[in-house]
Amino acid sequence: MVFAVLTTLAALQHVVWEPARPIQGSLIVVSAPDGAIGLLAGEPLYFVNGRTFAAVPLSAKDSLALEVLTQHEGGIARDVRWVPIAAREVPGKAEHIQAAERFTPPPDSALLARINRERGRMLEAARAAHEVPRLWTTGFTRPRTTRITSPFGAGREVNGVWRSTHSGMDIAGRKGDPVRVSNRGVVALTGNFFYGGTSIYIQHGLGLMTVYHHLSRVLVTVGDTVARGQVIGLVGATGRVTGPHLHWGAQYGSISFDPADLLTLP
């Protein structure tokens, strides 16, 4: 019994994460003994070869609880570590956006029902992303190489009303310009959403999913396997926008993180 306890303690010492102090709204890598499972910010962690991705919500405070379960000869050991979180520094001031007036008043019952249905579809795709094996073999790329017009995490005021912080990266484009998928994946969801407009959701595996909003046209179908750099849609101005552009988002499960973090993955 003493040997089993010592073995478990030694294994749990190998529960680490990179970076050591992640910032709000970022992607991290967690390492643990083979066979472990975990939980961070409500999203499951499935370790493959002792490693997994995880995401820190943009709304995270000073720390997050990381729960890891490992199996040993005496049973299952539960370990909780506290991940220190650093505040995200976003350059510039809060953005003031003027969109169509239909986005200003609180939604009525019919619109609220639509928004909730759409959120349910998005959440279903996010949950299913954990069941997809890794599909990419090379690094992620930006879907457009034009200038970034709004960074991840920027504060937003829409039609004079404070809404939220920006959950993606806006990239410049004219209506009809090509949008390329950032890496190999499977088309999980497409549709016309109230806020996101015409959108595409791509599952890349290991819980990772990228999102492409405000398109004028979708060129893929749910279930398609798409190759890195393939044109999947065209820039548009659908949904809550001020003009044509691409909103590029990234998620681990249902948690949005800065899509620029994908560009640093090997």
C-alpha positions as CSV (number, residue, x, y, z in Angstrom):
1,M,0.0,0.0,0.0
2,V,2.8,2.4,0.9
3,F,4.5,1.6,-2.4
4,A,1.3,2.4,-4.3
5,V,0.8,5.7,-2.5
6,L,4.4,6.7,-3.3
7,T,4.0,5.7,-6.9
8,T,0.9,7.8,-7.2
9,L,2.5,10.9,-5.6
10,A,5.4,10.5,-8.0
11,A,3.1,10.3,-11.0
12,L,1.1,13.4,-9.9
13,Q,4.3,15.4,-9.6
14,H,4.4,15.1,-13.4
15,V,1.2,17.0,-13.9
16,V,2.5,20.3,-15.5
17,W,1.2,22.8,-17.9
18,E,2.7,25.2,-20.5
19,P,3.0,28.1,-20.2
20,A,3.4,28.1,-16.4
21,R,1.2,31.2,-16.0
22,P,-1.1,31.4,-19.0
23,I,-3.1,34.5,-19.9
24,Q,-6.8,34.9,-20.1
25,G,-8.3,33.5,-23.4
26,S,-5.3,31.3,-24.3
27,L,-4.5,27.7,-25.4
28,I,-2.3,25.7,-23.1
29,V,-0.7,22.2,-23.1
30,V,-1.1,20.0,-20.0
31,S,1.1,17.0,-19.4
32,A,0.2,14.1,-17.0
33,P,0.9,10.3,-16.7
34,D,-0.4,8.1,-19.5
35,G,-4.0,7.1,-19.0
36,A,-5.0,10.1,-17.0
37,I,-8.1,12.2,-17.6
38,G,-8.9,15.6,-16.4
39,L,-11.1,18.7,-16.3
40,L,-10.3,22.4,-16.6
41,A,-12.9,25.2,-16.8
42,G,-15.7,22.7,-17.3
43,E,-14.1,21.0,-20.4
44,P,-12.8,17.4,-20.3
45,L,-9.1,16.6,-20.9
46,Y,-8.2,13.4,-22.6
47,F,-4.4,12.8,-22.5
48,V,-2.9,11.3,-25.6
49,N,0.7,10.1,-25.0
50,G,0.6,12.0,-21.8
51,R,-0.4,15.4,-23.2
52,T,-3.6,17.3,-24.0
53,F,-4.7,20.8,-25.0
54,A,-6.8,22.9,-22.7
55,A,-8.1,26.5,-22.8
56,V,-8.3,29.3,-20.3
57,P,-11.6,31.3,-20.6
58,L,-11.3,35.0,-21.3
59,S,-13.4,35.6,-18.2
60,A,-11.0,33.6,-15.9
61,K,-9.9,35.3,-12.7
62,D,-6.7,34.8,-10.7
63,S,-6.6,31.0,-11.0
64,L,-8.3,27.9,-12.3
65,A,-8.7,24.5,-10.8
66,L,-7.1,21.7,-12.8
67,E,-8.5,18.3,-11.8
68,V,-6.6,15.2,-12.9
69,L,-7.5,11.5,-12.3
70,T,-4.9,8.8,-12.6
71,Q,-5.2,5.1,-12.2
72,H,-2.7,3.0,-10.1
73,E,-2.5,-0.4,-8.4
74,G,-4.6,0.8,-5.5
75,G,-7.3,2.5,-7.4
76,I,-7.9,6.0,-8.8
77,A,-6.1,9.1,-7.4
78,R,-7.7,12.6,-7.8
79,D,-5.4,15.6,-7.8
80,V,-6.4,19.2,-8.0
81,R,-3.8,21.8,-9.0
82,W,-4.4,25.6,-9.2
83,V,-3.3,27.2,-12.4
84,P,-2.3,30.8,-12.0
85,I,-3.8,33.1,-14.6
86,A,-2.4,36.4,-15.9
87,A,-4.6,39.2,-17.2
88,R,-4.7,39.7,-20.9
89,E,-3.4,43.1,-22.2
90,V,-5.3,44.3,-25.2
91,P,-3.8,47.2,-27.1
92,G,-5.9,50.3,-27.7
93,K,-9.2,51.4,-26.3
94,A,-12.6,49.7,-26.4
95,E,-14.1,49.5,-29.9
96,H,-17.3,51.5,-30.7
97,I,-19.3,49.7,-33.4
98,Q,-22.3,50.8,-35.3
99,A,-24.3,47.8,-36.6
100,A,-27.9,47.5,-38.0
101,E,-30.5,48.7,-35.5
102,R,-32.0,45.3,-35.2
103,F,-29.1,44.3,-33.0
104,T,-29.7,47.1,-30.4
105,P,-32.9,46.2,-28.6
106,P,-33.2,43.2,-26.3
107,P,-34.4,40.1,-28.3
108,D,-38.1,39.3,-28.2
109,S,-39.3,35.8,-27.4
110,A,-39.2,34.6,-31.0
111,L,-35.6,36.0,-31.5
112,L,-34.5,34.7,-28.2
113,A,-35.8,31.2,-29.1
114,R,-33.8,31.4,-32.4
115,I,-30.6,32.5,-30.6
116,N,-31.0,29.7,-28.0
117,R,-31.4,27.1,-30.8
118,E,-28.3,28.4,-32.6
119,R,-26.3,28.3,-29.3
120,G,-27.5,24.7,-28.9
121,R,-26.2,23.7,-32.3
122,M,-22.9,25.4,-31.7
123,L,-22.5,23.7,-28.3
124,E,-23.3,20.3,-29.8
125,A,-20.5,20.8,-32.4
126,A,-18.1,22.0,-29.6
127,R,-18.8,18.9,-27.5
128,A,-18.4,16.6,-30.5
129,A,-14.9,18.1,-31.1
130,H,-13.6,16.1,-28.2
131,E,-14.5,12.9,-30.0
132,V,-12.5,13.7,-33.2
133,P,-8.9,12.4,-33.4
134,R,-6.1,14.7,-34.5
135,L,-6.6,15.4,-38.2
136,W,-3.7,17.8,-38.9
137,T,-0.1,17.0,-39.6
138,T,1.4,20.5,-40.3
139,G,1.1,23.9,-38.6
140,F,-2.0,26.1,-38.6
141,T,-2.2,29.1,-40.9
142,R,-4.3,32.3,-40.9
143,P,-7.4,32.0,-43.2
144,R,-6.5,35.3,-44.7
145,T,-3.1,37.1,-44.7
146,T,-4.6,40.6,-44.8
147,R,-4.5,43.1,-41.9
148,I,-6.1,42.3,-38.5
149,T,-8.8,44.9,-37.9
150,S,-9.8,43.8,-34.4
151,P,-7.8,41.6,-32.1
152,F,-9.1,38.9,-29.8
153,G,-10.2,40.2,-26.4
154,A,-11.0,43.8,-27.4
155,G,-13.9,45.4,-25.5
156,R,-16.9,46.2,-27.7
157,E,-19.7,48.7,-27.6
158,V,-22.4,48.1,-30.2
159,N,-24.7,50.9,-31.1
160,G,-23.9,52.7,-27.9
161,V,-24.5,49.6,-25.7
162,W,-21.7,47.6,-24.0
163,R,-21.9,44.1,-25.2
164,S,-18.9,41.9,-24.5
165,T,-15.3,41.3,-25.3
166,H,-14.4,40.2,-28.8
167,S,-14.2,36.4,-29.0
168,G,-12.2,36.1,-32.2
169,M,-9.9,37.9,-34.6
170,D,-11.3,40.1,-37.4
171,I,-9.4,40.1,-40.6
172,A,-9.9,42.5,-43.5
173,G,-11.5,41.5,-46.7
174,R,-13.8,42.6,-49.5
175,K,-17.0,40.8,-50.3
176,G,-16.3,37.7,-52.3
177,D,-12.6,37.4,-51.2
178,P,-11.6,33.8,-50.5
179,V,-11.5,32.4,-46.9
180,R,-9.1,29.4,-46.4
181,V,-9.4,26.8,-43.7
182,S,-6.5,27.1,-41.2
183,N,-5.8,23.4,-41.1
184,R,-7.1,20.0,-42.1
185,G,-10.4,19.1,-40.5
186,V,-14.0,18.1,-40.8
187,V,-16.9,20.5,-41.5
188,A,-19.0,20.2,-38.3
189,L,-21.7,22.9,-38.8
190,T,-22.7,25.5,-41.3
191,G,-25.6,27.9,-41.3
192,N,-27.0,31.5,-41.1
193,F,-26.8,32.7,-37.4
194,F,-28.2,35.8,-36.0
195,Y,-24.9,37.2,-34.7
196,G,-22.4,35.4,-36.7
197,G,-24.2,35.5,-40.0
198,T,-23.3,32.8,-42.5
199,S,-20.8,30.7,-40.7
200,I,-18.6,27.5,-40.9
201,Y,-17.4,25.4,-37.9
202,I,-14.4,23.1,-38.6
203,Q,-13.4,20.3,-36.1
204,H,-9.6,19.6,-36.2
205,G,-9.5,17.0,-33.5
206,L,-8.4,16.7,-29.9
207,G,-11.1,19.2,-28.9
208,L,-9.9,21.9,-31.3
209,M,-12.4,23.7,-33.6
210,T,-12.1,26.9,-35.7
211,V,-14.9,29.2,-36.7
212,Y,-15.5,31.5,-39.7
213,H,-18.2,34.1,-39.4
214,H,-19.9,36.8,-41.6
215,L,-19.4,34.9,-44.9
216,S,-21.2,35.7,-48.1
217,R,-21.1,32.1,-49.3
218,V,-20.3,28.6,-48.0
219,L,-18.4,26.3,-50.3
220,V,-18.4,23.2,-48.2
221,T,-20.9,20.8,-46.8
222,V,-21.2,19.3,-43.3
223,G,-19.2,16.1,-43.2
224,D,-16.6,17.2,-45.7
225,T,-13.0,16.6,-44.9
226,V,-11.1,19.8,-45.9
227,A,-7.4,20.2,-46.6
228,R,-5.2,22.9,-45.0
229,G,-5.5,26.1,-47.0
230,Q,-8.6,24.9,-49.0
231,V,-11.1,27.7,-49.8
232,I,-14.2,27.0,-47.8
233,G,-16.1,30.2,-48.2
234,L,-16.1,33.8,-49.3
235,V,-15.9,37.0,-47.2
236,G,-19.2,38.7,-46.6
237,A,-21.0,41.1,-44.3
238,T,-23.7,38.9,-42.8
239,G,-24.8,39.0,-39.1
240,R,-23.8,41.7,-36.7
241,V,-21.2,43.6,-38.7
242,T,-20.2,47.1,-39.8
243,G,-19.0,45.9,-43.2
244,P,-17.3,43.0,-45.0
245,H,-14.6,41.2,-43.1
246,L,-13.8,37.7,-41.7
247,H,-14.3,36.9,-38.0
248,W,-11.9,34.0,-37.3
249,G,-12.4,32.1,-34.0
250,A,-10.9,29.2,-32.2
251,Q,-12.3,27.0,-29.5
252,Y,-11.2,24.1,-27.3
253,G,-14.6,22.5,-26.8
254,S,-16.9,25.4,-26.0
255,I,-14.1,27.8,-24.7
256,S,-13.0,30.5,-27.1
257,F,-9.3,31.4,-27.1
258,D,-7.1,33.6,-29.2
259,P,-6.8,31.9,-32.6
260,A,-3.3,33.4,-32.9
261,D,-2.3,30.7,-30.4
262,L,-2.9,28.1,-33.1
263,L,-0.2,29.6,-35.2
264,T,2.4,28.7,-32.6
265,L,1.6,25.0,-32.5
266,P,4.2,22.7,-34.1
